[in-house]
Amino acid sequence: MFGAPGGGWGEIPNLHHVRVDDPAEARLLADADGRIGSGPGVALVDGHLRVSTAPGVDAEQVTLGQVEDLPTLIATWDIGRVHHAVDVTLDVDPSAPVVGDLAPLAVDEAAMGGAATLGTDLRGVGLLLLAGPGVLRDGRADDLVAAARTMGCGVLNTFGAKGLFAWDDPHHHGTVGIQRDDPALSGFADAPVVVTVGLDPAELPGVSVGEWSGPALLEVAPAHLAVLAARWPAEPPPVPPKPALFTRLADTLAAGYRSDTVPLHPARAVADLAAVAGAETPVVADPGPAGLWVARAYPTPVGASVVVPATVAPGFAVAAAMVAGLDRRPVLAVTAGPFDAATAALVDRARSWRSDVVLVRWNDGGTDGSSSSSPGAYAELLGQALDEPGVSVVDVPVDLARTDDLVDVAGPVAAWGAAAP
C-alpha cells in the first residue's frame, strides 16, 4: 500500500506499506501495481483509499460510513469490469472498535449468469473471437485457446490481451483497437458471428463493438469459455486464413525487424526488446510513440508479457518498473522523448529508494552520448542494464518518422485519444 499516514490513519497491519508523501505519486504507483500485478493496487492518502488497476482514470467515488462495509466493497469493487478504479472516502473513526467476526468475502462470477454455449449449427458460417484483457486477468487464457481450437476459428485480441497465441499460430489473427482501420482490415466488420470476451471499453474509446460487427454478436464472460464449445463436434473446421490486417502489417514490419540503420527502425527497437526480455521479463510501455510500436509490433511469447495501458498516465512505465522492483521482479520499461515531469520525479524517487529499474528511453534520432552507434549494441546495453543494480536509463535512437508506415497500412492511431502520436 502506497501513501503517507494521515487523516487519523496510520500504517495498516499485515500490509507492506510504502511511504510516498506525494498523493499523485502514491496513486500512480498503486495504479501501476494493480495494472501489472495479479490484484488491485492500493493507495491510502489522507483517509481516502484508492483501489485500482486502471492507471490515470478518474475513480468511482464511494463513501463508507461503517468500516465493516469495507470487506464487501473490496470483494465487489470491479465486478463486471476488467480494469477499474475506486476512490473510497473512509468516513469512520479509525480508532473505533471493529466488529470481531469480519471475514474476507469471495464472489463467484461464474455463478452470476447463465453460460452461453454454441451449437453445431454454426460450423462453417464464419465465427470470429475477439478477446480482451479480462481473459488474462481472470486466468482464462488456456480456456480461450481450447475453445478456439475446438471451433476452428480465428482470434483477434486487443492490445491488452497480447500473447494469447504465438504470433504465427493459425488462430492468431492480429491485434485490434490500435488504429482506425483495424475493424475493417481484420475481418471483424464482415464476420457473420462475433463472440467477444473480456473486453475493456477503455481500449476501444468511442467505439461500439456492436456497430463494428456483422449480423450476430455474442458476449460471454471469461468464466464461461470452458463451456462455450461444449456441444461442438469433435472434428473442428479448418481455421480461416489470416486477415489483411495481419498480412499487410507482417509485410511492412518484416524489413524493419531486420534493419541495421541508425537511428533504429522502431520495429528493430521492439525486436531488440523482445530478444532481451524473452518470456521471463515483462515489457511495459507508456502510451504514445513507444506504446504504439510495442502494442503493434512486439512478438509476445506469452500472455501478459507486454503491458501498454488503455489510458494515458504520465509516469506509468517507470512506476510499473518500481513496483515490480519492490517484489524483485525484472521489468523493461519503455518511454519516448524527453521525460515528462511525472517520469522525472519518479526516476528521482527510484534512485532514492535504490530501486533496480531499467528504463528504455527512445529518442528520435539522438542520444545523450552514453550509447553506441552500432545497432547490435543496444540489445547488449539492455541486457547489461538488467544485470546491474540501481536505476539505469538506456537511451536508444529510434526513427519515429517510420510511424507513417503503420498509418499507411491501417490509418491513423485510434488508441489513447488526443495523446496518440
N, C-alpha and C positions, 0 to 999 in steps of 0.2 A: 504494500500500500504506500502510495506516494503522498507527500504533503508535509505540512508542519502542524503540530498540535495547536489548537486554538478553539475559541468558542466554547470553552469548558471541556473539550475533548482532548484527551491525551493519547498516548500510543495504545492501540488495542491489543490485548494479549493474543498470542498464537498467530499473529500475522507479522511477516517481515516488513517492518516499517522503514521506509527510505525517506529521510528528511529532505524535503525540497521546499524552500521558503517562497519561491515564486509560484503563485497559483496557476498561471498559464503553463509553466513548465511541468508542474505536477500533473495537470490534466492531460497534457500531451504524452507524457511518459506512461500514464495509465492507459490512454487510448492505444498507444503503440504496443504495450504489454498485452492488451486484450486482442489486438488485431493479429499478432504473430503467435500468441500462446494458445493453450487449449481451453482457456476460460476467460472471463472478463477481467479487464484491468480495473483497479480501484484507486481513487484519489480522495483524500479527506482534506478539505480546505474550509476552514472557519465554520465547521459544523455542517458543511454540505458534503454529501457523499456522492461522487461520480462513479458510476458503474458503466463500463463502456468496452465495445470492440470496434467502434467507428471513429477513426481519427478526424478531429476537426468539426464534427457535426454539432448543430445546436441540440442539446439534450432535451429529452422529455422531462418536464418539471413535475415532481411528485413531492408532497409534504406528508410526513408521518408524524402523528401525534402520540403514538404509543410505540415504544421500542420493540414490543413483542410482535408488531406487524412486519418487522424487518425480514424475518426468515421467509415469509410468504412473498414479499417483494423480490428478494434475491432469487427465489426459485422460479419466478414467473416473469421477470423483467423483460425478457426478449422472446417470449412465446409468439410464434407467427412471424418472426423476423430473423434475418440472418445476422446482420450487424446493426447494432443499436446502441444508444447511449441514454442513460437516465441520470438526472441530477436530483438527488434526494435531499430535501431540507429536513433535518432531524429536529423537529420542534418538540424536543423532550429534554428532561433534566438528566444529563449523563451520570449524575451521582445517585439517582433514584434506584431503589431495589428493582431487580428484574425477576419476572416470573421464573420459577425454578425448573419447569418442565419443558422449556423450549427445545426443539429438536430440528435438524435440517429437514427440509421438505424436498421431495422428488416429484417431478411431473412426467407422466408417461405420455409423450407426444404421440406415439403410435396409436394410443387408445382414444385420441381426441376426435378422430373422424374415421369414416369408413375407407378402407384401402381400395384404390382403383386397380382393376385388372383389365388386361386387353385380351380379347378372344381371338380365335383362329381366323376370323373373317377379315383381318387386316393384313394378311400375308400379301406382299407384293403391291400394296397400294401406295407406298412411298412414305414410310414412317421415319420421323427425324426426332432425335432427342436434343434438347437444349438444357445444359446443366450449368448451374451457378455455384457460388462458394458454399452454399448451405450443404451441398453434398460432402464436401471435405470437412466442414466444421462439425457435422453430425457423424463423421466416421463411416460414411456410406459409399466410399469410392468403389470398393470391391463389389457392392451390390449393383452399382450402376454399370460397371464393366460386365458383370454377369448378365444383366438384363439386355444390354446392347448386343452381346454375342449371341444370346438366345434368339433375339428378334432380328438379327442381321441388319441392324440399322446404323446409320452414321450418327455421330455425336458432335455437336457444336458445344463449346464451352465459352463462358465469359472469361475475361482476363483474371477474375478472382478464383477461377477453377482450373487453372492450367495444370497439366501434369496428370490428368485422369488416364490418358493413354500416352504411349510413346509417340513422338511426332510423326513417325512413319507407319504407325498402326493403321490398317484399313478403316477402322471405325473412327479414327480421329479425323474430323472434317474441318477443323480450324477453330480459331478464336474470334469471337464477335463482340460487338459493343464498343469497339475502339474507334472505328471510322464510319463515316456517313453511309457508305455503300455496302457495309458488311451484310445487312439482311438480304439484299438482292443477290449479291455475288456468292453467298453461302448456300443458296437454295432454300433458305428459311422461308422466304416470302412465297415460294411456289410449292412447298411440301403439302400434300393433301392432309396429312395428320402430323401435328407437332405436339410432343409431350415435353413440358417444362418441369424442372425440378430444382429446388434450392436457389432460386434467383434472388438477387439483391437489387431492388429497384434503383438504388443509388448508382449501380453500374450502367444503367440504361436511362439517364436523365431525360425527361420529357418524351419518353417513348412508351407507347402502349404495345406490349407484346402481342396483344390481340389484333392490333392493326397491322403488325408485321406479318402475321402468319396467314396461312391459307384457310380452307373451309373449316377445319376442325382443330381445336386447341384443347389439350387436356393438361391440367396442372396437378401434379402429385407431390406429396411430401417425401423427403429423403427416406423416412422410415418405411415408406410403402414400396420402395424399389425392389425389395426382396420378393414381393408377390406380384409385381407389375406384369411379369410374363409367366405367371404360374400356369396358365392354360395354353401356352404357346406350344406349337408342335416341337417334337424332339429335333427335327432337322431344320435348322434356321435357313431362311432365304439368303441369297448372295448379298453381300454388302454393296450398296451403290458406289459408283466411282466418286472420287473426291471432287468437291465443287470448284468453281472457277476461283473463288477467293483463295483457297489453299494452293492451287497450282500456279496461279499468277504470282502470289507472294513468294512461293518457293523459287520460281524462276528469277524473280527480282532480287531475292536475298542470297542466292547461291554464290554469285560472284563476290558479293560483299563479305560473306563469311571467309573467303579465301584471300581477300585483298591485303596487299602489303604496303599500301600507301600510308603516308603520314601527312596530315592528321589521319587518324584511323577512320575507316568506314564504320558507321555505328553498328552494323551487323558484325564486323570483325571485333569491335569492342565487346559486344554481347557474347560472341563466341569465346573470347578470352575469359570473360567472367564465368561462363559455363565450364570451361576447361579447368579452371582453378577451383571452383566451388564443388563440382561433382555432385553426387547425390546426398552428401552429408552436410553441406553448408548452404543454408538458405540465402537467397539474394532478395534484398528489399530495396525499393526504388521510390523516389519522390515522383508524384505526377508532374508531367511536363516532358521535356525532350528525353530525359533518361528513362522515365517511366513508360513513355510511348514505345521506345525501341525494346525495352525489356519485356513489356507486355506483348508486343507483337512478334519479336524475333527470338526470344530466349527458348532454347530447346529443353524444356523442363523434363528431368528424368523421372520425377515422382511428384505426386500431388503436394501442394503447399510448399514446394521448394522455391517458389517465387511469390513475393507479395508486393503488389502495387495497389494502394488503397483506391477506393472509388471516389473519394472526396479529397479535396486539397487541404493539407495541414502542414504549413511550413515547419520544417524541422523533423518531419516524421522519420525519414530514413536513419538519421543519426540517433533519434530517440529509440527506434527499434533495436539498433545495434547496442545501445546502452543497456536496455532492459534484458536483452539476450546475454550480455556480458555479466549481469548480476547472477544469472544461472550458469555461467561459464559455458555458454553455447556460442560457437563461432557464427558470425553473420557477415556477409559482404553488403554494405550499404552504398547506394549509388545516388548521386545527385548531379545536377548540371549547372554550370555557370558559377558566378561568384556566390558565396554564402549569403543567404538571407539572414536577417537579424536573429531569428529563432535558431537556425542551424549554428550560427557562430556562437551564440550563448551556450548552446548545449555542448558544443565541442569543448568550450572552456570548462564547463561543468564536468564533462567526461574526464578531462585531464586532472581536475581537482579530485575526482574520485579514484584516479589511477585505474580507470577502466581499460579493458582490452577492446578497442574499437578500430575497425578498418573502414574508412570512408573513402570511396572512389569518387573523385570529382572530375566530371567531363568538362573540359574547357574547349571552346570552339576554335581549335587551331593553335592554342598556346599552352605553355606550362609555366611553372614557377622556377624552372631550371633544375628541379630535382629529378626529373625523369629522363630516360634515354630517348633518343630519336629513332631507335630501332623498333619496328612493330612487335617483334617477338619478345622484346624486353619487358613490355608492360605486364604480360601474364606472369613473368618471373617476379616482377616487383610486387604484384598482388600476392603471390604465394609467400614471398618473404614477409610481407606485412602480416599475413595471417599467423605466421610462426613467431612473430615478435610481440612482446608485451607492450602495453601502453596504447596511446592513440596514434594511429597512422592515417595521414591524409595523402592519398596517392593521386596525383594529378595526371590525367590522361587526355591528350589532344584528340578530339573527335570532330569529324567534319559533319556538323549537324545540318548543313545545307542538303545532305542526302535524304533528309526527311521528305523532300519533294518526290523522291522515288516511291515512297509509300502512298503519298497523295495521288500520284498518277495511277496507282492500282485501285485504290478503294475510296478516294475522295477525301475531303478534309477530316481532321480529327474531330470526333464527336464526344469523346470522353472528357470528363473534368470541366466541362463548360468553358467559361472565359479564360481559364488558366491553361487551356491546351495550347501547344505550340502551333 
